[in-house]
């Protein structure tokens, strides 16, 4: 969806950008999880938003571990 430009004193201008929320704890939907491949292996490494990591060869196990937070070790 595009935002229409504004006409001010005969000059086309864009509306101001949306404010960016400050960094810090946010809602659960703002949590970031990362799954990456460990080079030279057939394993995946999962990194939780809290910084904890785990490795497995099965993607399903990594995602189960990540989404079990805070119950994961």
mmCIF file of the N, C-alpha and C atoms, coordinates in Angstrom:
data_MODEL
# 
_entry.id   MODEL 
# 
loop_
_atom_site.group_PDB 
_atom_site.id 
_atom_site.type_symbol 
_atom_site.label_atom_id 
_atom_site.label_alt_id 
_atom_site.label_comp_id 
_atom_site.label_asym_id 
_atom_site.label_entity_id 
_atom_site.label_seq_id 
_atom_site.pdbx_PDB_ins_code 
_atom_site.Cartn_x 
_atom_site.Cartn_y 
_atom_site.Cartn_z 
_atom_site.occupancy 
_atom_site.B_iso_or_equiv 
_atom_site.pdbx_formal_charge 
_atom_site.auth_seq_id 
_atom_site.auth_comp_id 
_atom_site.auth_asym_id 
_atom_site.auth_atom_id 
_atom_site.pdbx_PDB_model_num 
ATOM 1   N N  . UNK A 1 1  ? 0.849  -1.157  0.000  1.00 0.00 ? 1  UNK A N  1 
ATOM 2   C CA . UNK A 1 1  ? 0.000  0.000   0.000  1.00 0.00 ? 1  UNK A CA 1 
ATOM 3   C C  . UNK A 1 1  ? 0.901  1.229   0.000  1.00 0.00 ? 1  UNK A C  1 
ATOM 4   N N  . UNK A 1 2  ? 0.725  2.103   -0.945 1.00 0.00 ? 2  UNK A N  1 
ATOM 5   C CA . UNK A 1 2  ? 1.541  3.299   -1.006 1.00 0.00 ? 2  UNK A CA 1 
ATOM 6   C C  . UNK A 1 2  ? 0.835  4.446   -0.298 1.00 0.00 ? 2  UNK A C  1 
ATOM 7   N N  . UNK A 1 3  ? 1.649  5.323   0.251  1.00 0.00 ? 3  UNK A N  1 
ATOM 8   C CA . UNK A 1 3  ? 1.128  6.486   0.963  1.00 0.00 ? 3  UNK A CA 1 
ATOM 9   C C  . UNK A 1 3  ? 1.098  7.644   -0.020 1.00 0.00 ? 3  UNK A C  1 
ATOM 10  N N  . UNK A 1 4  ? -0.027 8.349   -0.113 1.00 0.00 ? 4  UNK A N  1 
ATOM 11  C CA . UNK A 1 4  ? -0.085 9.454   -1.062 1.00 0.00 ? 4  UNK A CA 1 
ATOM 12  C C  . UNK A 1 4  ? 0.830  10.592  -0.640 1.00 0.00 ? 4  UNK A C  1 
ATOM 13  N N  . UNK A 1 5  ? 1.401  11.276  -1.628 1.00 0.00 ? 5  UNK A N  1 
ATOM 14  C CA . UNK A 1 5  ? 2.245  12.442  -1.354 1.00 0.00 ? 5  UNK A CA 1 
ATOM 15  C C  . UNK A 1 5  ? 1.351  13.607  -0.953 1.00 0.00 ? 5  UNK A C  1 
ATOM 16  N N  . UNK A 1 6  ? 1.933  14.539  -0.242 1.00 0.00 ? 6  UNK A N  1 
ATOM 17  C CA . UNK A 1 6  ? 1.203  15.715  0.205  1.00 0.00 ? 6  UNK A CA 1 
ATOM 18  C C  . UNK A 1 6  ? 1.561  16.906  -0.673 1.00 0.00 ? 6  UNK A C  1 
ATOM 19  N N  . UNK A 1 7  ? 0.607  17.776  -0.918 1.00 0.00 ? 7  UNK A N  1 
ATOM 20  C CA . UNK A 1 7  ? 0.853  18.986  -1.692 1.00 0.00 ? 7  UNK A CA 1 
ATOM 21  C C  . UNK A 1 7  ? 0.860  20.151  -0.711 1.00 0.00 ? 7  UNK A C  1 
ATOM 22  N N  . UNK A 1 8  ? 2.053  20.735  -0.514 1.00 0.00 ? 8  UNK A N  1 
ATOM 23  C CA . UNK A 1 8  ? 2.196  21.852  0.414  1.00 0.00 ? 8  UNK A CA 1 
ATOM 24  C C  . UNK A 1 8  ? 2.839  23.022  -0.323 1.00 0.00 ? 8  UNK A C  1 
ATOM 25  N N  . UNK A 1 9  ? 2.144  24.131  -0.399 1.00 0.00 ? 9  UNK A N  1 
ATOM 26  C CA . UNK A 1 9  ? 2.642  25.352  -1.054 1.00 0.00 ? 9  UNK A CA 1 
ATOM 27  C C  . UNK A 1 9  ? 3.136  25.035  -2.466 1.00 0.00 ? 9  UNK A C  1 
ATOM 28  N N  . UNK A 1 10 ? 2.411  24.176  -3.166 1.00 0.00 ? 10 UNK A N  1 
ATOM 29  C CA . UNK A 1 10 ? 2.764  23.861  -4.537 1.00 0.00 ? 10 UNK A CA 1 
ATOM 30  C C  . UNK A 1 10 ? 3.922  22.886  -4.685 1.00 0.00 ? 10 UNK A C  1 
ATOM 31  N N  . UNK A 1 11 ? 4.424  22.311  -3.579 1.00 0.00 ? 11 UNK A N  1 
ATOM 32  C CA . UNK A 1 11 ? 5.550  21.377  -3.615 1.00 0.00 ? 11 UNK A CA 1 
ATOM 33  C C  . UNK A 1 11 ? 5.060  20.018  -3.126 1.00 0.00 ? 11 UNK A C  1 
ATOM 34  N N  . UNK A 1 12 ? 5.350  18.964  -3.899 1.00 0.00 ? 12 UNK A N  1 
ATOM 35  C CA . UNK A 1 12 ? 4.966  17.604  -3.490 1.00 0.00 ? 12 UNK A CA 1 
ATOM 36  C C  . UNK A 1 12 ? 5.972  17.103  -2.460 1.00 0.00 ? 12 UNK A C  1 
ATOM 37  N N  . UNK A 1 13 ? 5.480  16.667  -1.316 1.00 0.00 ? 13 UNK A N  1 
ATOM 38  C CA . UNK A 1 13 ? 6.347  16.125  -0.268 1.00 0.00 ? 13 UNK A CA 1 
ATOM 39  C C  . UNK A 1 13 ? 5.777  14.804  0.211  1.00 0.00 ? 13 UNK A C  1 
ATOM 40  N N  . UNK A 1 14 ? 6.638  13.985  0.781  1.00 0.00 ? 14 UNK A N  1 
ATOM 41  C CA . UNK A 1 14 ? 6.206  12.718  1.354  1.00 0.00 ? 14 UNK A CA 1 
ATOM 42  C C  . UNK A 1 14 ? 5.821  12.940  2.805  1.00 0.00 ? 14 UNK A C  1 
ATOM 43  N N  . UNK A 1 15 ? 4.875  12.160  3.314  1.00 0.00 ? 15 UNK A N  1 
ATOM 44  C CA . UNK A 1 15 ? 4.521  12.280  4.725  1.00 0.00 ? 15 UNK A CA 1 
ATOM 45  C C  . UNK A 1 15 ? 5.701  11.829  5.588  1.00 0.00 ? 15 UNK A C  1 
ATOM 46  N N  . UNK A 1 16 ? 5.773  12.255  6.849  1.00 0.00 ? 16 UNK A N  1 
ATOM 47  C CA . UNK A 1 16 ? 6.881  11.826  7.718  1.00 0.00 ? 16 UNK A CA 1 
ATOM 48  C C  . UNK A 1 16 ? 6.829  10.318  7.920  1.00 0.00 ? 16 UNK A C  1 
ATOM 49  N N  . UNK A 1 17 ? 7.996  9.681   8.138  1.00 0.00 ? 17 UNK A N  1 
ATOM 50  C CA . UNK A 1 17 ? 8.010  8.228   8.342  1.00 0.00 ? 17 UNK A CA 1 
ATOM 51  C C  . UNK A 1 17 ? 7.351  7.853   9.660  1.00 0.00 ? 17 UNK A C  1 
ATOM 52  N N  . UNK A 1 18 ? 6.930  6.603   9.735  1.00 0.00 ? 18 UNK A N  1 
ATOM 53  C CA . UNK A 1 18 ? 6.342  6.087   10.973 1.00 0.00 ? 18 UNK A CA 1 
ATOM 54  C C  . UNK A 1 18 ? 7.406  6.103   12.070 1.00 0.00 ? 18 UNK A C  1 
ATOM 55  N N  . UNK A 1 19 ? 7.048  6.416   13.307 1.00 0.00 ? 19 UNK A N  1 
ATOM 56  C CA . UNK A 1 19 ? 8.048  6.401   14.376 1.00 0.00 ? 19 UNK A CA 1 
ATOM 57  C C  . UNK A 1 19 ? 8.553  4.982   14.619 1.00 0.00 ? 19 UNK A C  1 
ATOM 58  N N  . UNK A 1 20 ? 9.829  4.867   14.934 1.00 0.00 ? 20 UNK A N  1 
ATOM 59  C CA . UNK A 1 20 ? 10.450 3.569   15.201 1.00 0.00 ? 20 UNK A CA 1 
ATOM 60  C C  . UNK A 1 20 ? 10.439 3.350   16.703 1.00 0.00 ? 20 UNK A C  1 
ATOM 61  N N  . UNK A 1 21 ? 9.928  2.190   17.162 1.00 0.00 ? 21 UNK A N  1 
ATOM 62  C CA . UNK A 1 21 ? 9.894  1.946   18.605 1.00 0.00 ? 21 UNK A CA 1 
ATOM 63  C C  . UNK A 1 21 ? 11.312 1.838   19.153 1.00 0.00 ? 21 UNK A C  1 
ATOM 64  N N  . UNK A 1 22 ? 11.539 2.246   20.401 1.00 0.00 ? 22 UNK A N  1 
ATOM 65  C CA . UNK A 1 22 ? 12.869 2.156   20.991 1.00 0.00 ? 22 UNK A CA 1 
ATOM 66  C C  . UNK A 1 22 ? 13.267 0.697   21.188 1.00 0.00 ? 22 UNK A C  1 
ATOM 67  N N  . UNK A 1 23 ? 14.576 0.408   21.188 1.00 0.00 ? 23 UNK A N  1 
ATOM 68  C CA . UNK A 1 23 ? 15.004 -0.974  21.418 1.00 0.00 ? 23 UNK A CA 1 
ATOM 69  C C  . UNK A 1 23 ? 14.683 -1.397  22.839 1.00 0.00 ? 23 UNK A C  1 
ATOM 70  N N  . UNK A 1 24 ? 14.560 -2.678  23.015 1.00 0.00 ? 24 UNK A N  1 
ATOM 71  C CA . UNK A 1 24 ? 14.291 -3.206  24.349 1.00 0.00 ? 24 UNK A CA 1 
ATOM 72  C C  . UNK A 1 24 ? 13.294 -4.336  24.263 1.00 0.00 ? 24 UNK A C  1 
ATOM 73  N N  . UNK A 1 25 ? 12.880 -4.848  25.396 1.00 0.00 ? 25 UNK A N  1 
ATOM 74  C CA . UNK A 1 25 ? 11.936 -5.964  25.396 1.00 0.00 ? 25 UNK A CA 1 
ATOM 75  C C  . UNK A 1 25 ? 10.627 -5.570  24.715 1.00 0.00 ? 25 UNK A C  1 
ATOM 76  N N  . UNK A 1 26 ? 10.140 -6.464  23.942 1.00 0.00 ? 26 UNK A N  1 
ATOM 77  C CA . UNK A 1 26 ? 8.887  -6.209  23.241 1.00 0.00 ? 26 UNK A CA 1 
ATOM 78  C C  . UNK A 1 26 ? 7.956  -7.384  23.395 1.00 0.00 ? 26 UNK A C  1 
ATOM 79  N N  . UNK A 1 27 ? 6.890  -7.395  22.647 1.00 0.00 ? 27 UNK A N  1 
ATOM 80  C CA . UNK A 1 27 ? 5.953  -8.516  22.730 1.00 0.00 ? 27 UNK A CA 1 
ATOM 81  C C  . UNK A 1 27 ? 6.600  -9.800  22.223 1.00 0.00 ? 27 UNK A C  1 
ATOM 82  N N  . UNK A 1 28 ? 5.992  -10.917 22.552 1.00 0.00 ? 28 UNK A N  1 
ATOM 83  C CA . UNK A 1 28 ? 6.536  -12.218 22.142 1.00 0.00 ? 28 UNK A CA 1 
ATOM 84  C C  . UNK A 1 28 ? 6.701  -12.299 20.631 1.00 0.00 ? 28 UNK A C  1 
ATOM 85  N N  . UNK A 1 29 ? 5.856  -11.628 19.872 1.00 0.00 ? 29 UNK A N  1 
ATOM 86  C CA . UNK A 1 29 ? 5.954  -11.678 18.420 1.00 0.00 ? 29 UNK A CA 1 
ATOM 87  C C  . UNK A 1 29 ? 7.205  -10.976 17.908 1.00 0.00 ? 29 UNK A C  1 
ATOM 88  N N  . UNK A 1 30 ? 7.861  -10.153 18.755 1.00 0.00 ? 30 UNK A N  1 
ATOM 89  C CA . UNK A 1 30 ? 9.064  -9.436  18.344 1.00 0.00 ? 30 UNK A CA 1 
ATOM 90  C C  . UNK A 1 30 ? 10.322 -10.260 18.602 1.00 0.00 ? 30 UNK A C  1 
ATOM 91  N N  . UNK A 1 31 ? 10.199 -11.425 19.160 1.00 0.00 ? 31 UNK A N  1 
ATOM 92  C CA . UNK A 1 31 ? 11.366 -12.261 19.434 1.00 0.00 ? 31 UNK A CA 1 
ATOM 93  C C  . UNK A 1 31 ? 11.946 -12.791 18.133 1.00 0.00 ? 31 UNK A C  1 
ATOM 94  N N  . UNK A 1 32 ? 13.262 -12.871 18.096 1.00 0.00 ? 32 UNK A N  1 
ATOM 95  C CA . UNK A 1 32 ? 13.945 -13.329 16.886 1.00 0.00 ? 32 UNK A CA 1 
ATOM 96  C C  . UNK A 1 32 ? 14.612 -14.670 17.157 1.00 0.00 ? 32 UNK A C  1 
ATOM 97  N N  . UNK A 1 33 ? 14.343 -15.611 16.299 1.00 0.00 ? 33 UNK A N  1 
ATOM 98  C CA . UNK A 1 33 ? 14.971 -16.924 16.355 1.00 0.00 ? 33 UNK A CA 1 
ATOM 99  C C  . UNK A 1 33 ? 15.774 -17.098 15.077 1.00 0.00 ? 33 UNK A C  1 
ATOM 100 N N  . UNK A 1 34 ? 16.885 -17.806 15.167 1.00 0.00 ? 34 UNK A N  1 
ATOM 101 C CA . UNK A 1 34 ? 17.729 -17.991 13.993 1.00 0.00 ? 34 UNK A CA 1 
ATOM 102 C C  . UNK A 1 34 ? 18.099 -19.462 13.876 1.00 0.00 ? 34 UNK A C  1 
ATOM 103 N N  . UNK A 1 35 ? 17.966 -20.003 12.675 1.00 0.00 ? 35 UNK A N  1 
ATOM 104 C CA . UNK A 1 35 ? 18.423 -21.360 12.391 1.00 0.00 ? 35 UNK A CA 1 
ATOM 105 C C  . UNK A 1 35 ? 19.381 -21.244 11.219 1.00 0.00 ? 35 UNK A C  1 
ATOM 106 N N  . UNK A 1 36 ? 20.625 -21.703 11.431 1.00 0.00 ? 36 UNK A N  1 
ATOM 107 C CA . UNK A 1 36 ? 21.592 -21.661 10.343 1.00 0.00 ? 36 UNK A CA 1 
ATOM 108 C C  . UNK A 1 36 ? 22.332 -22.984 10.239 1.00 0.00 ? 36 UNK A C  1 
ATOM 109 N N  . UNK A 1 37 ? 22.930 -23.182 9.096  1.00 0.00 ? 37 UNK A N  1 
ATOM 110 C CA . UNK A 1 37 ? 23.658 -24.408 8.794  1.00 0.00 ? 37 UNK A CA 1 
ATOM 111 C C  . UNK A 1 37 ? 25.063 -24.294 9.356  1.00 0.00 ? 37 UNK A C  1 
ATOM 112 N N  . UNK A 1 38 ? 25.555 -25.373 9.970  1.00 0.00 ? 38 UNK A N  1 
ATOM 113 C CA . UNK A 1 38 ? 26.920 -25.409 10.474 1.00 0.00 ? 38 UNK A CA 1 
ATOM 114 C C  . UNK A 1 38 ? 27.796 -25.874 9.313  1.00 0.00 ? 38 UNK A C  1 
ATOM 115 N N  . UNK A 1 39 ? 28.629 -24.976 8.749  1.00 0.00 ? 39 UNK A N  1 
ATOM 116 C CA . UNK A 1 39 ? 29.442 -25.327 7.570  1.00 0.00 ? 39 UNK A CA 1 
ATOM 117 C C  . UNK A 1 39 ? 30.305 -26.564 7.804  1.00 0.00 ? 39 UNK A C  1 
ATOM 118 N N  . UNK A 1 40 ? 30.372 -27.401 6.778  1.00 0.00 ? 40 UNK A N  1 
ATOM 119 C CA . UNK A 1 40 ? 31.175 -28.612 6.834  1.00 0.00 ? 40 UNK A CA 1 
ATOM 120 C C  . UNK A 1 40 ? 30.484 -29.778 7.519  1.00 0.00 ? 40 UNK A C  1 
ATOM 121 N N  . UNK A 1 41 ? 29.225 -29.599 7.902  1.00 0.00 ? 41 UNK A N  1 
ATOM 122 C CA . UNK A 1 41 ? 28.481 -30.676 8.575  1.00 0.00 ? 41 UNK A CA 1 
ATOM 123 C C  . UNK A 1 41 ? 27.090 -30.786 7.956  1.00 0.00 ? 41 UNK A C  1 
ATOM 124 N N  . UNK A 1 42 ? 26.330 -31.738 8.444  1.00 0.00 ? 42 UNK A N  1 
ATOM 125 C CA . UNK A 1 42 ? 24.934 -31.853 8.028  1.00 0.00 ? 42 UNK A CA 1 
ATOM 126 C C  . UNK A 1 42 ? 24.022 -31.439 9.186  1.00 0.00 ? 42 UNK A C  1 
ATOM 127 N N  . UNK A 1 43 ? 24.514 -30.525 10.020 1.00 0.00 ? 43 UNK A N  1 
ATOM 128 C CA . UNK A 1 43 ? 23.787 -30.102 11.213 1.00 0.00 ? 43 UNK A CA 1 
ATOM 129 C C  . UNK A 1 43 ? 23.312 -28.660 11.097 1.00 0.00 ? 43 UNK A C  1 
ATOM 130 N N  . UNK A 1 44 ? 22.274 -28.364 11.860 1.00 0.00 ? 44 UNK A N  1 
ATOM 131 C CA . UNK A 1 44 ? 21.726 -27.012 11.941 1.00 0.00 ? 44 UNK A CA 1 
ATOM 132 C C  . UNK A 1 44 ? 21.949 -26.484 13.352 1.00 0.00 ? 44 UNK A C  1 
ATOM 133 N N  . UNK A 1 45 ? 22.178 -25.170 13.464 1.00 0.00 ? 45 UNK A N  1 
ATOM 134 C CA . UNK A 1 45 ? 22.333 -24.535 14.769 1.00 0.00 ? 45 UNK A CA 1 
ATOM 135 C C  . UNK A 1 45 ? 21.158 -23.580 14.964 1.00 0.00 ? 45 UNK A C  1 
ATOM 136 N N  . UNK A 1 46 ? 20.476 -23.724 16.074 1.00 0.00 ? 46 UNK A N  1 
ATOM 137 C CA . UNK A 1 46 ? 19.386 -22.819 16.409 1.00 0.00 ? 46 UNK A CA 1 
ATOM 138 C C  . UNK A 1 46 ? 19.846 -21.870 17.496 1.00 0.00 ? 46 UNK A C  1 
ATOM 139 N N  . UNK A 1 47 ? 19.522 -20.597 17.330 1.00 0.00 ? 47 UNK A N  1 
ATOM 140 C CA . UNK A 1 47 ? 19.858 -19.589 18.333 1.00 0.00 ? 47 UNK A CA 1 
ATOM 141 C C  . UNK A 1 47 ? 18.568 -18.924 18.791 1.00 0.00 ? 47 UNK A C  1 
ATOM 142 N N  . UNK A 1 48 ? 18.320 -19.005 20.088 1.00 0.00 ? 48 UNK A N  1 
ATOM 143 C CA . UNK A 1 48 ? 17.119 -18.432 20.675 1.00 0.00 ? 48 UNK A CA 1 
ATOM 144 C C  . UNK A 1 48 ? 17.307 -16.935 20.880 1.00 0.00 ? 48 UNK A C  1 
ATOM 145 N N  . UNK A 1 49 ? 16.215 -16.208 21.032 1.00 0.00 ? 49 UNK A N  1 
ATOM 146 C CA . UNK A 1 49 ? 16.281 -14.770 21.297 1.00 0.00 ? 49 UNK A CA 1 
ATOM 147 C C  . UNK A 1 49 ? 17.027 -14.466 22.590 1.00 0.00 ? 49 UNK A C  1 
ATOM 148 N N  . UNK A 1 50 ? 17.137 -15.443 23.495 1.00 0.00 ? 50 UNK A N  1 
ATOM 149 C CA . UNK A 1 50 ? 17.839 -15.237 24.765 1.00 0.00 ? 50 UNK A CA 1 
ATOM 150 C C  . UNK A 1 50 ? 19.332 -15.496 24.636 1.00 0.00 ? 50 UNK A C  1 
ATOM 151 N N  . UNK A 1 51 ? 19.766 -15.994 23.457 1.00 0.00 ? 51 UNK A N  1 
ATOM 152 C CA . UNK A 1 51 ? 21.184 -16.249 23.231 1.00 0.00 ? 51 UNK A CA 1 
ATOM 153 C C  . UNK A 1 51 ? 21.576 -17.714 23.360 1.00 0.00 ? 51 UNK A C  1 
ATOM 154 N N  . UNK A 1 52 ? 20.687 -18.566 23.872 1.00 0.00 ? 52 UNK A N  1 
ATOM 155 C CA . UNK A 1 52 ? 20.982 -19.989 23.994 1.00 0.00 ? 52 UNK A CA 1 
ATOM 156 C C  . UNK A 1 52 ? 21.047 -20.623 22.608 1.00 0.00 ? 52 UNK A C  1 
ATOM 157 N N  . UNK A 1 53 ? 21.918 -21.633 22.433 1.00 0.00 ? 53 UNK A N  1 
ATOM 158 C CA . UNK A 1 53 ? 22.047 -22.316 21.146 1.00 0.00 ? 53 UNK A CA 1 
ATOM 159 C C  . UNK A 1 53 ? 21.943 -23.819 21.327 1.00 0.00 ? 53 UNK A C  1 
ATOM 160 N N  . UNK A 1 54 ? 21.566 -24.478 20.254 1.00 0.00 ? 54 UNK A N  1 
ATOM 161 C CA . UNK A 1 54 ? 21.509 -25.942 20.216 1.00 0.00 ? 54 UNK A CA 1 
ATOM 162 C C  . UNK A 1 54 ? 21.746 -26.374 18.786 1.00 0.00 ? 54 UNK A C  1 
ATOM 163 N N  . UNK A 1 55 ? 22.235 -27.600 18.603 1.00 0.00 ? 55 UNK A N  1 
ATOM 164 C CA . UNK A 1 55 ? 22.461 -28.149 17.267 1.00 0.00 ? 55 UNK A CA 1 
ATOM 165 C C  . UNK A 1 55 ? 21.719 -29.465 17.117 1.00 0.00 ? 55 UNK A C  1 
ATOM 166 N N  . UNK A 1 56 ? 21.284 -29.740 15.891 1.00 0.00 ? 56 UNK A N  1 
ATOM 167 C CA . UNK A 1 56 ? 20.624 -30.999 15.551 1.00 0.00 ? 56 UNK A CA 1 
ATOM 168 C C  . UNK A 1 56 ? 20.666 -31.165 14.041 1.00 0.00 ? 56 UNK A C  1 
ATOM 169 N N  . UNK A 1 57 ? 20.468 -32.384 13.576 1.00 0.00 ? 57 UNK A N  1 
ATOM 170 C CA . UNK A 1 57 ? 20.426 -32.617 12.134 1.00 0.00 ? 57 UNK A CA 1 
ATOM 171 C C  . UNK A 1 57 ? 18.999 -32.539 11.599 1.00 0.00 ? 57 UNK A C  1 
ATOM 172 N N  . UNK A 1 58 ? 18.021 -32.502 12.484 1.00 0.00 ? 58 UNK A N  1 
ATOM 173 C CA . UNK A 1 58 ? 16.614 -32.463 12.089 1.00 0.00 ? 58 UNK A CA 1 
ATOM 174 C C  . UNK A 1 58 ? 16.038 -31.062 12.323 1.00 0.00 ? 58 UNK A C  1 
ATOM 175 N N  . UNK A 1 59 ? 15.579 -30.365 11.267 1.00 0.00 ? 59 UNK A N  1 
ATOM 176 C CA . UNK A 1 59 ? 15.029 -29.018 11.444 1.00 0.00 ? 59 UNK A CA 1 
ATOM 177 C C  . UNK A 1 59 ? 13.849 -28.973 12.407 1.00 0.00 ? 59 UNK A C  1 
ATOM 178 N N  . UNK A 1 60 ? 13.036 -30.019 12.403 1.00 0.00 ? 60 UNK A N  1 
ATOM 179 C CA . UNK A 1 60 ? 11.875 -30.038 13.287 1.00 0.00 ? 60 UNK A CA 1 
ATOM 180 C C  . UNK A 1 60 ? 12.296 -30.006 14.750 1.00 0.00 ? 60 UNK A C  1 
ATOM 181 N N  . UNK A 1 61 ? 13.365 -30.726 15.094 1.00 0.00 ? 61 UNK A N  1 
ATOM 182 C CA . UNK A 1 61 ? 13.851 -30.739 16.486 1.00 0.00 ? 61 UNK A CA 1 
ATOM 183 C C  . UNK A 1 61 ? 14.370 -29.373 16.901 1.00 0.00 ? 61 UNK A C  1 
ATOM 184 N N  . UNK A 1 62 ? 15.055 -28.684 15.984 1.00 0.00 ? 62 UNK A N  1 
ATOM 185 C CA . UNK A 1 62 ? 15.563 -27.348 16.297 1.00 0.00 ? 62 UNK A CA 1 
ATOM 186 C C  . UNK A 1 62 ? 14.398 -26.408 16.581 1.00 0.00 ? 62 UNK A C  1 
ATOM 187 N N  . UNK A 1 63 ? 13.378 -26.425 15.716 1.00 0.00 ? 63 UNK A N  1 
ATOM 188 C CA . UNK A 1 63 ? 12.242 -25.507 15.914 1.00 0.00 ? 63 UNK A CA 1 
ATOM 189 C C  . UNK A 1 63 ? 11.458 -25.863 17.166 1.00 0.00 ? 63 UNK A C  1 
ATOM 190 N N  . UNK A 1 64 ? 11.304 -27.137 17.480 1.00 0.00 ? 64 UNK A N  1 
ATOM 191 C CA . UNK A 1 64 ? 10.633 -27.522 18.726 1.00 0.00 ? 64 UNK A CA 1 
ATOM 192 C C  . UNK A 1 64 ? 11.405 -26.975 19.926 1.00 0.00 ? 64 UNK A C  1 
ATOM 193 N N  . UNK A 1 65 ? 12.720 -27.074 19.875 1.00 0.00 ? 65 UNK A N  1 
ATOM 194 C CA . UNK A 1 65 ? 13.557 -26.568 20.957 1.00 0.00 ? 65 UNK A CA 1 
ATOM 195 C C  . UNK A 1 65 ? 13.413 -25.047 21.086 1.00 0.00 ? 65 UNK A C  1 
ATOM 196 N N  . UNK A 1 66 ? 13.497 -24.340 19.971 1.00 0.00 ? 66 UNK A N  1 
ATOM 197 C CA . UNK A 1 66 ? 13.394 -22.886 19.997 1.00 0.00 ? 66 UNK A CA 1 
ATOM 198 C C  . UNK A 1 66 ? 12.048 -22.420 20.546 1.00 0.00 ? 66 UNK A C  1 
ATOM 199 N N  . UNK A 1 67 ? 10.974 -23.032 20.091 1.00 0.00 ? 67 UNK A N  1 
ATOM 200 C CA . UNK A 1 67 ? 9.639  -22.584 20.483 1.00 0.00 ? 67 UNK A CA 1 
ATOM 201 C C  . UNK A 1 67 ? 9.232  -23.047 21.879 1.00 0.00 ? 67 UNK A C  1 
ATOM 202 N N  . UNK A 1 68 ? 10.034 -23.902 22.509 1.00 0.00 ? 68 UNK A N  1 
ATOM 203 C CA . UNK A 1 68 ? 9.755  -24.356 23.874 1.00 0.00 ? 68 UNK A CA 1 
ATOM 204 C C  . UNK A 1 68 ? 10.211 -23.348 24.925 1.00 0.00 ? 68 UNK A C  1 
ATOM 205 N N  . UNK A 1 69 ? 10.747 -22.223 24.507 1.00 0.00 ? 69 UNK A N  1 
ATOM 206 C CA . UNK A 1 69 ? 11.266 -21.225 25.445 1.00 0.00 ? 69 UNK A CA 1 
ATOM 207 C C  . UNK A 1 69 ? 10.154 -20.729 26.361 1.00 0.00 ? 69 UNK A C  1 
ATOM 208 N N  . UNK A 1 70 ? 10.356 -20.588 27.629 1.00 0.00 ? 70 UNK A N  1 
ATOM 209 C CA . UNK A 1 70 ? 11.610 -20.652 28.357 1.00 0.00 ? 70 UNK A CA 1 
ATOM 210 C C  . UNK A 1 70 ? 11.918 -22.024 28.936 1.00 0.00 ? 70 UNK A C  1 
ATOM 211 N N  . UNK A 1 71 ? 11.189 -23.050 28.517 1.00 0.00 ? 71 UNK A N  1 
ATOM 212 C CA . UNK A 1 71 ? 11.392 -24.384 29.103 1.00 0.00 ? 71 UNK A CA 1 
ATOM 213 C C  . UNK A 1 71 ? 12.645 -25.086 28.588 1.00 0.00 ? 71 UNK A C  1 
ATOM 214 N N  . UNK A 1 72 ? 13.250 -24.601 27.523 1.00 0.00 ? 72 UNK A N  1 
ATOM 215 C CA . UNK A 1 72 ? 14.432 -25.314 27.031 1.00 0.00 ? 72 UNK A CA 1 
ATOM 216 C C  . UNK A 1 72 ? 15.622 -25.082 27.953 1.00 0.00 ? 72 UNK A C  1 
ATOM 217 N N  . UNK A 1 73 ? 16.552 -26.037 27.956 1.00 0.00 ? 73 UNK A N  1 
ATOM 218 C CA . UNK A 1 73 ? 17.717 -25.918 28.869 1.00 0.00 ? 73 UNK A CA 1 
ATOM 219 C C  . UNK A 1 73 ? 18.651 -24.810 28.431 1.00 0.00 ? 73 UNK A C  1 
# 
